[in-house]
């Protein structure tokens, strides 16, 4: 299990996995630090503002929290201070830790940081890199989706919903496919536990569908029969199975 520990800093705090061989330092959350060492690279795959970094505790993904929508034009990366436990990075770290401990296919959280600036703060998150993985969007662009992959995606989303977790931005770039064909869910910023309800679960699926359409897959001939419908069928079957005693526990991807 992931055991979280908080280390105060001069400007905020760092939350990290107590099992790490080395305690994270503030410079770990600065992309420029890793770039100067030649140990940083763009993540790509539509994941803007994200970098792959080689840290003393292994290969990680570094993400700086950015706002979306129209407000980002005014305050790109600052959020209202409501307490350390309620910062975006700390909340995501703890959610990922709970999901990992439950056996769900999400990246392991390594460390999170917030930096206070008066009534605002900035935040960063380090997670373990899933080596050799590509986004589902990249996978579908290079090779048409097949029913087997679609079923894996559907079952993975069902496991998340069976764990009562809402993903704030479920899209084709926040689903990864590893070298062995395993499916992973990433980027749980603003994600949270919710009371099970068909409305928000279907809203997650609708958001995923819109991302397929935006990338051009959803309008391609045969996409629904080859991928979308098998994915939905696997999703509903897995969610129904999860409603049975012990059904929500699942296994690794």
Secondary structure as GFF3:
##gff-version 3
##sequence-region A 1 253
A	DSSP	beta_strand	4	8	.	.	.	ID=ss1
A	DSSP	beta_strand	12	17	.	.	.	ID=ss2
A	DSSP	three_ten_helix	26	29	.	.	.	ID=ss3
A	DSSP	alpha_helix	31	36	.	.	.	ID=ss4
A	DSSP	beta_strand	40	42	.	.	.	ID=ss5
A	DSSP	beta_strand	50	55	.	.	.	ID=ss6
A	DSSP	beta_strand	58	64	.	.	.	ID=ss7
A	DSSP	three_ten_helix	70	73	.	.	.	ID=ss8
A	DSSP	beta_strand	79	80	.	.	.	ID=ss9
A	DSSP	three_ten_helix	84	86	.	.	.	ID=ss10
A	DSSP	alpha_helix	88	101	.	.	.	ID=ss11
A	DSSP	beta_strand	109	117	.	.	.	ID=ss12
A	DSSP	beta_strand	120	128	.	.	.	ID=ss13
A	DSSP	beta_strand	134	135	.	.	.	ID=ss14
A	DSSP	alpha_helix	136	142	.	.	.	ID=ss15
A	DSSP	alpha_helix	147	162	.	.	.	ID=ss16
A	DSSP	beta_strand	165	166	.	.	.	ID=ss17
A	DSSP	beta_strand	175	177	.	.	.	ID=ss18
A	DSSP	beta_strand	183	185	.	.	.	ID=ss19
A	DSSP	beta_strand	192	193	.	.	.	ID=ss20
A	DSSP	alpha_helix	198	215	.	.	.	ID=ss21
A	DSSP	alpha_helix	223	223	.	.	.	ID=ss22
A	DSSP	pi_helix	224	228	.	.	.	ID=ss23
A	DSSP	alpha_helix	229	242	.	.	.	ID=ss24
###
